[in-house]
Amino acid sequence: MRILVRYLRNTTAFSINGKAVFSLVRTLILVMICMSFSMESFAKLPSDVVIDSIVVYKRQRKMYVYQEGEWVKTYRIALGANPVGTKRCKGDCKTPEGLYYIEDKNPFSDYHKNLGISYPNDRDVARARRMGRSPGGDIKIHGLPDEKAYLGSMHRLSDWTEGCIAVTNAEIDELYRHVIVGAAIYIRP
């Protein structure tokens, strides 16, 4: 970027109307960033795929899905607004870490659709009780509120959930069709 700015400062166009050229360059960079989010490959899963396990790597912001131990697809995700560390109690905006299961599917979610995660488990409840707090609950893999669906993959620019795992609406539609209730989900740091 510095080289580009130096080059532009030395060109006639920049010296004539430097603010306009700099604004144009800034706009082009922003467009390229936006395109990198919106032009992701979205290879649809074959209709016969049954997702029976999921592994989430929080630090990488990636979720890998599997059928009978074979990797099927990777999704980029957003997490709880306070993503480092495991969920300790209600309201901490952390995404839990550990082994859980998909316990239900909700087609009428406020966040398009969702897959319920079996948080809290007995260990989570005990930890929260030691702190004198509630462990919280309602941890899901979900999409975006329908009125914000236009954000698409741009929602991943920041972690924004209250501890859930967020994907785009098209992605939750796909996951909703292919993930079975009872699928294991291992959420790693």
N, C-alpha and C positions, 0 to 999 in steps of 0.2 A: 504494500500500500504506500509506504514512504517513497519508494522508487517512482511509483505512478504519480504521486503528488509532485515530486521534484521534476519529473518530466513535464507534467502539465504546467508547472510554473515557468518553465523555460520555453514553452511554445507560444507562438503569436496569439493563438486563440485564447489561451489562458490570460495572457497579459492584457488583451483587449477587453475581455469580459470574464474575469477569473471566477466570480461568484456563480455565473451561469454554468460554466464548465464543471466546477467543483460540485454544484448541485446535480448536474447530469450524471457525473461519475457516482456520486452517493446514491442516486436513484437506481442506476444500473446495478450497483452492488446489492442493494436491497431487493431488487427484482430477482437477481440470481439466487439470493438466499431463499426467498419465497419459493422460487421454482424448485429448488433442491428439496423442499418439504413436500410440495404438491406433486412432483413428478416421480415419487417413489414407485417402485414396481409393486403392483398389487396383484400378484398371481393368485387367482382364486383356487381354493382347494377343490380337488375332485369330490364329487357328491358322495362317494362311498367312504371317505375318510372319517374315522371315529377317533376323536382326540380323547385319550384316556389318562394323559399326564401332562403337566405343565411345570416348567422351571422358570422362575423369574430371577434375574440378576439385577438387583436394584441399582447398583453403582453404574452398570452399563445402560440402564433404562431399556432393557430388552426382556422379552418374554418368549420362550421357546416352547413349542407344542409338539407332542409326540403321539404316535399311534403304535402300540405294542413295542415300545422302546426305540422306535425309529423316529428320528427328527423329521418333522413335516414342514414347519414354517416358523419364522421369527417375526415378532411384532415389536415395534418401538412403542414405548409406553411413557406415561406421566404417572407420578406417585403422589403420596401425601406431601403437603406443603413443607413438612419438616422431615425429609426422607432419611436422614442418617440415623442409624440405630433402629432397634425393634420397637414396635408399639408397646407402651407400658400401661397406658390408661386412656380413658375416654377424653377426647379433646386435645390430645398431644399432636395430632396431624401427622403421625408416623404410620408407615405401612408395616404390618407385622412381618416377622421373619420366622421361618420354621416350616414344618410339614403340616399342611391342612388339606381339606378336600372341598370339591365343588359340591355344595349341599342343596342348591336349588337354582332355578332359572326363572327370571321375572321378565315377561314381555311388556309389562306396563310400568317400567321404571321411570322416574323423573329424569334419568340419564339414558334415555332411549330404550335400552334393554340392559339386563345385568345377569351375571353369574354370581351367586352367593358363595362366599368363602367361609369355611367352618370356624372362623375366629370368633370368640376366644376358645382355646382348648383349656384343659384343666390346669396346665402350667401357667398360662396367661392369667387365668382367674386368680390363682394362688399369688402370683407376683403382684397383681393389682391390689389384692387384699392386704398384703404385707405393707403396701404403701398407703393403705386406708382409702383406696380409690376404686372406682368402677373400671373394669377392663375395656368397656365400650363394646361395640359390635357393629353390625351392618357393614362389614368390609366386603367389597364387591370388585369384580372386574366389570367395568361399565363403559358406556359411550359418553356422548356429550348431551346436555339438555337439548331438546329439539330446536329451541330458539337460538342455540349457539352452534348448531351443526355446521354452519358456514365456516367455522374455524378449521374444520378438518384436521389435518396433521399439524397445523400451526399450534394447536393446543399443547403440544409437547415442548414448546419453547420454555415452559416453566412447570414446576411441580405445583399442582393446584388443588388436589383432592384433600379430603379430611382423613385420608389413610387408605383409600381405595387405589386400584390400578385402573388407569384410564387409557382407552384406545379410541379410535374414530368410530363413528356410527356404522360405517360400512364394515369395519373390522369386528365390532361386537355382533353385528348381524351374522357374519361368518362364524364367529366363535359360538354364538348361540345355537346355530344349526349343527355344529360338529362336536362340541364338548359334551361329554356325558355327565350326568349327575353321578357323583362318586369318584370322578377323576381326581387323582392326587395333584396337589399344587405345592411345590417346594419353593419357598420364597427365601432367597439368599441375599446377603448384604451386597 
